[in-house]
Amino acid sequence: MTVLVTPDEMQEAEQTLIAAGTPASVLMRRAAESIAAWIIRHVPQTVGLPRKAVAFVGPGNNGGDALVTLALLHEAGWITEAVLFGREGFGTLPATEESLEAIAQVPASDIGSPDVILDGVFGSRSRASLPPDVREAFVIAHEMRRHHSTPLVAIDVPSGVDGRTGEADPQAFPADITLCLGLPKIGLVQLPAAEFVGELELVPIGIPAPDLPIHRPRLITEDVARTLVRRRHAFAHKHGTGRAIVVGGASTYFGAPRLTAEAAIRAGAGLVHAAVPTSLVPVLAAQVPEVVLAPLDDTDGRAAVASIMTLLLTHPDNPPALVVGPGIGRDERAAVLLDELFAHTGELPVAEQPHTIIDADALNWLSLTGTLPTGIADGRVILTPHAGELARLLKCERGDVEESPLESALAAARKYRQVVFLKRGYAIVAIPDGRAWYAPRATPELATAGTGDVLAGILGGLLAQRYSLEDAALMGAFIGTRAGRMARSSRGTTGVVARDVIHFIPAAIASISEPRLT
């Protein structure tokens, strides 16, 4: 798993590698080769025209990375230009003299309409402040993006961002992609820096991770997800691939359990029951025919729980995962239902207690008591709050959570002795023993109604397949963010709706579990 490091820790690891015999020039060349390969692969070409790259180049190694990248792009047929800041010439770099001489030096006002703009002004150890001339150049870059859809790519960190604290100059480089060299910098997943990072992608350059405490937060990378996902057996059947029961729904929230149930199916659960009020059954039956509907009493919470427990215990050899809360509401029926349901499941032997997702208004119910009912074993539940819900769980202000999201998620994990999945730009998975992970990217496209219900369904579908709570949370974070990214690529950031994310869940899972065949 990829540990999040401070810039000082990254520099120390780099110096250790150099002292062991790897020249700094070799590391720079590796970085530039990876950056150039990424750009060539992802930046489209207009038929019949050469592509053009512009780099903003600073005085340090970050600027050197940018210049060597330009030299490699020139060798691939690109037009290359550099805007220098505080740098007298190119210096000695690991690139051919011919390729370096082909890079034109221009002022920021004369960059024209490039196909990509690279930020190599300041590295991860820079302060969160920018000189006026750099700010002006970044304004030009932003206008290029606005008017010509020019992608903005930061090398290692966006200039004007503190890679340690997450502080940021208001005019920091507004990257679409940050190609982080070696290991991810811890400041990049914190606000306000995260607003300038865009997509965070790692560029391996052969620097081993430093020896850090196990409780240091980590990033959930594709490699992590690949090690967790399991291959489905050739003779698998629906009962063998797991059951999930979604408990939720109310007269004004019939869409939530529908989204959760369908997401659980798409995440791989073999059989999903939607335990919803009887009045909602016709609506859900028409929308998601693959879901098995379990009608509950519309007014009597205790009667509803009796039906849920019957369903829960129908196949004791195949215990289901429970997803409780989507659209359940806050009325008296919901409160009684939740009181009774968790009292009953807490009475079961620990081995028979279902792995459970507590989501949405079930979290608000939990916040009223501040503790799970007696009998619910440690490590049986994933709590999925957003910042406001987590504040209620911790009896603090929302602003406290937003200021210290990692510490708040860990505090809730310790308090409730369960896994906490904090839904935010970079989602956080917190474990009661003090370990924590960040999701691999921010997800502005998920800022729309219903996507939290979809996430609950993904987690429930994974728990149904007998993944542990921790593994399900890590995979759910990766799958959810990748499905969101795929939906954004299809619909645009502001056009994504929750059903779009569901549509891409299978593709997101396939990207880490299926062979790449044409």
N, C-alpha and C positions, 0 to 999 in steps of 0.2 A: 504494500500500500504506500502511496506517495505522501511523505510527510511534508507539511507546510513549514517552510524555514524562514528565518529572518535573512536580510541581505548579508549581515555579518557572518552568519553560519554558512551561507552559500559561498561567500568569498573564502572562508577558512577551508571548506571542502575543496574548492578549486585550487587553493595554494598547496594543499596537501598532495593533490594529484600532480601538480607541476613539480613539486619537490621530489616526487617519486619518479620523475623522468619524462612526463608528458609536457612538451613545450606549450606555452600559452598560445603561440601561433597555430598549433594544431587544434586547440580548443576553438579558437576563433574561426578557423576554416571549417570545422565540423558544424558550428552554429550557422555559419553563412550557407553552407551546402543544404542544411535542413530547411532554413528559411527560404532560400531560392527555390527548392523543390516544392515547398508548400505553395508559394506564389505561382509558380508555373502550372501547378495542378489545379489551383482554385480560381485564378483570375482569368476570365474568358477573353478570347481573342476575336476581334472583328476580322472577318474573312478578307484576306488580301492585304491587311495592314499589320505592321509590326506593333507589338505592345510596348508601352512606355512606362517605366518606373521612375518615380522621384523619391529621394530619401532626404529627410532632414537629419543632418549629421552633426553630432556634438564632438567635444574634444577627447572623450575617453574611449574605452574599449567598446562601448555601445555604438559609438560612431564608427569604429573600425569594423564591427559586425555588419553595419549597414553598407559600408563601402565595399567590402568583400562580396556581400550579397549582390550589389549592383554589378560588380565585375563578372560574377557568375551569370547573372541575367543577360549581360551583354554577350557573353559567349553563347547563350541560348537564342540570340537574335533580337534581344530587346534594345530599345533606345533607353539610355540611362542618364539621369541628371541628379546632381547633388546640391543641396542648399546647406552651406557650412555655417556653424555657429561656434565661435570661440576656437576655431581650429584653423591653423595655418597649413594648408595643403593636406595631402593624404597621409604622408609618412610612410614608413615601411610596413607593408601588409602582406599577408599570405595569398597573393593573387598575382597574375601575370602583369607585367608592365603595360603591355598592349591593352588589356582589359581595363586597367585603371585609367589609362590615358583616354579611353573612349568615353569616360564619364564626364559630362559637361558640368561645369560649375555655374550655377545661375542664382539670381536672387529669388526669394519666395514669390515676388510679384510676377515673375516670368515663367512660372512652371507650366502654364498652358492647361491642357486637359489630360493628365496622365491616367493610365489604367489602374494604378495603385500608388498610394503614398505610404512610405515607410517612416516610422518615427524611431530614429536612433540618436536623439539628442542627449538625453541623460539616462543613466542606468538606475538600477534598483536602489542604490545607496544615495540617490539625490534627494534633496529636500523638497517639500511640497510647495515650492514657489518657483516662478518662472521669470526670466528677464523679459522686458517689454518686446524685444524683437522676436523672441520665440513665441510669445503670446500672439503677436500679429500673424506669424506664419501659421499657427494652429487655427486661427480664425479663417485664413485663406483655405486651409485644408478642409475645414468644416463646410465652407461654402462650396467647395468642389464636390463634396459628398452630397450636399443638398441639391445642387443643380445638375450634376453629371453622374450621380450614383457611384462616385469613386470610392472604393473600399479603403479604409484607413487601418493600417496594420502597425501595431507597436511591437518593438523588439524588447523582450524581457518584461518591461513595465512601461505603461504610458508615461511619458515625461511630464513632470509636475505632480507625480504620485509618489508618496512615501511607501516603499515596499515593506516597511516594518510596521508602521502605525496605522496605515490606511488614510492618513491625511492627504488632502489633494488641493492643488491650486484650482480656483473656479474655472480657469481657462486651460486646464490640463488637456493633453492630447486625447480627443474623443474617439478612442479606437473602436473599430468593429471587431477586431481580432487582436488579442495579445498573445504572441508566441513566446511563452515563458521558457527561458533557457535553463536546462538542467532540472531544477525542482521549483515548484510553485512558491511564490513569496506570500507570506501570511497576510501582508497588508492588502493584497489584491482582492480578498474576499470580504473585506470590511468596508463600511461606508465612511466617508463618501467616495473612496477610491474605486469601489466596485462599479460606480456609475460610469467610469471612464474605461473600464477594462474590455467591455464587449464580451465576446467568447474567449474563454481562457483555454489555450491549447499548449501542451507541453512539447518542447523540442529537446529530446535527449541528446546530450553531448558527451556522454561517458563519464560523468562525475558521480561517484557513488554517494548515496545519502549519508550524511553525518550520523554518528551514533547519538541519538537523542532519546529522551525518556518516552516510554510507551504511551504516556498520556498526552503527548503532543498531538494536536489535531492533524488529520490527514485528509487527502483529497480522494474522492471515489472515482478512479480512472476506469477506462475501458478494460484495462488489464485486470483490475480488481473484480469487475463484474464478470469477466470471462472465467475467472477462477471459481466463482460461486455458482454460476448457472449449471444446471444439470441437463444431460441429454435424456430425452424421453425414450422409454423402452419401446421396442418394436411391437410388443403385444400389449401395450398399455390400453386400458379401458377407462370409462368415465369414473367409475368408483375408485379405481386405483390412482387416478390423477388428482383426487381430492375434492372435498365438498366445502362450500362456503355458504353461510347464511347471512344475508344482509337484513338487518332489523332497522326499520326507519319508516319515513313517510308520514305525511299528515295532509289534511285537505288542501293546504296551500303550497305543499312541498312534494308533490308527487314525482317531480323530475329527478330529485336527488337520489333516491334509492334505485331508480332506473339507471342512472349513469354509473352508480357504484356497482350494481349487479352486472351490467354489460362489461365494465372494465375488468371485473374479476374473471369473467369468462375469457376475455381477450388476453388476460395475463396467464391463462393456462389452467384455471380450475376446471375440473371435469364436470361438475354439477354445481349450480348456483341456485339457491332458494332466495326469493325475495319475500320476507315476512313483513307484510304491509297491511294497513287497514283494508277491510273488505271493499270499501268504496273505491279504492284505487286499483283493484284487480283488473277491471276491464281495460283501463287505460294502459297499464303495463303489459297486459297480455297482447295488446295490439302492437306495442312498440318493440318489445324484445321477446320474440317467441321462444328463444332458447332458454329463458329463465323459467324455473319451476316456481309457481306462485303459491304462497302459503298465507291464506287470508287470516287476518287477526281481527278481533273484536274492535269496532270503531270507537267505543266509549269506555270500555272496562279494561284498565291496564292489567289487572290480575288475570283476567281471562285470557288476555293476549299472551301473557307470560306462560300460562299453562300450555298453550299451543306451541310456543317457541321451544319449551323444554321437551315436549313430545317429539318435535322435529329433531332437536339436538341429540336426543338419546335413542333415536330410531335405529341407528346402526352403530352400536357401541364399539365395534371393531374398526369403524371408519369415522372418527370424531371430526367434525367440521371446524373450520375457522369461523369466527363470528366478526362481523363488521357492524358495530352498533352506533347509531346516531344520525346518519344522513337524512336530513329532512324530518326528523322525528318531532321537532317542535318543543315548546316549553310549557305546555298546558299540564293540567293535573293528571290526565291520562298518561302522558309521557313520563312524568315524575314517578308515578306509581309503577309503571312498566319497568323503568330503569332500576328503581329500588328493589323490586321483586326479582328481576332477572339476575342482577349481580348477587343478591342474597342467595338465590338458588344455585348459581354456578359456583359460588364460594363454598357451598356445602358439599360439592363433589370432591372425591379424592383428587389430589393434585394431578395425578397422571391423566385424569379424565377431564380436567378443566380445559375448556377450549382456548386456543390461542386467539386473542381478541384485539380488534382495533376499536379504540374509543375515539369517536370523531364528532365534529360539529356540536349540536346541542347536547349530546351526551357528555361532552367536555364541560359545558356550562353547568350541567347537573353535578358533575364531579367537583367543580369548583365550589359549590355550595357547602359541601362537607369537608373538602380539603384533604380527603383520604379515601382510598379504595375500601370497599366493604371488607369486614373481617373474613378471612378465609381465602381471599384471592391471593394466589401464590405469587412470589416475586418472579419477575421474568416471564409473565404470561400475557402481557399487554403491551401494545404500542399506542401511545398517545400522540395524536396528530394535530397539535394546535397551531394557529397562526399567532402573531404577536399579541393581539388582544386577548385571545383565549389563554395563552400562556401567562399573561399578566394576571388574569383572574385565578388561574391555578396556583400562582405564587403569592397572591394577595399583594400585588404591587401595581405600579402604574405602567401603562403600555410603553411610555417613553423610556422606562428603565430597561425593558426588554429590548427595545430597538437600539438603545445605547450599548448594551452588553448582551447580544443574542447568544453567544457561545456560553457564557457564564450562566445565563438564565436557563438555557436548555439543560445544562448539566445539573443545575440546582433542582429542576423539576424531576429529572431522572433519579436523583438521589432521594428526593422527598417521597416520590411515589414508588421507588424501587422497580421502575419499569423503563422500557425504551421510550425515548421522546423523539419525535420527528417534527422539528420546527419548520413550518412552511414559510419561506421567505425567498428573497432573490437567490442567494446561495443557501439552499436548504441545509439544515444541520441535523445529523443523527447523533443523539447523545445516549450514552450507556451509563447505568448507575455506577459502574466502577471507575468512572472518570474519563473514559476514552470518548473521542468524538470524531466525526467525519463531516466534511463539507461536500455537497453535491458538486458535480463537475462544471456547472455553468449556472449563471443567473437566468431567470426565466420570465422576462417581461411579458411574453405572449400568454402566460398562464394567469395574468391579472384579469380574469373574467369569470363570471359565475359558473359554478359547477366543476371547476378543475380540481378543487379540493375533494369533491366526491369521487372523481376519477382516481385520484391518488389513493384514497381509502380502498377503492376497488382493486387497484393494482396490488397493494399490500395484502389485502384479503385473499386475492387469487394466489399469491406466492405462499402465504401461510397455509392455505388449503393443500398445497403441494408438499408440505412438510419441511419447508425451509425454516430454519430457526428465526426467532424474532430479529436478531441482529442481522443475519444474512438477508432476510426479507426486506428490512429497512434499507440496507445498503443497495441492494438490487433495485428496490422500488424507487430510490432516489435517482439512480442512474437511468432506469427505464423511463421514468416519468419525464426527466429532463430531456432525454433523447427523443421521446415521442413528441414533446413540445417543440423541440427544434425542427423535427420533420414537418410538423403541422405548420410552423412558422414559414418554412421554406415553401410550402404549398399555398398558404393563405396570407402571408404577411403578418408582422408582429401584432397589429391591431385587429386583424380579421379572424383570428383563431377563436373558435368556441370549443366548449368541452368535448363535444362529439367528435371534433377533428382530432383531438388528442387520443381519444379511444381508437379511432381509425388507425392510428400509427403505432399503437402498442405492439401488435404482432411484428411489425417491421423493426421496431426498436429491439425487441427480444431476439429476433432472427439475426440482427447485426452482431450479436455477441454469442450466438449459439449455433448458427447454421454455417455450413461451408460456403465459400464464395465460388459459386458455379454459375456459368452462363447457360 
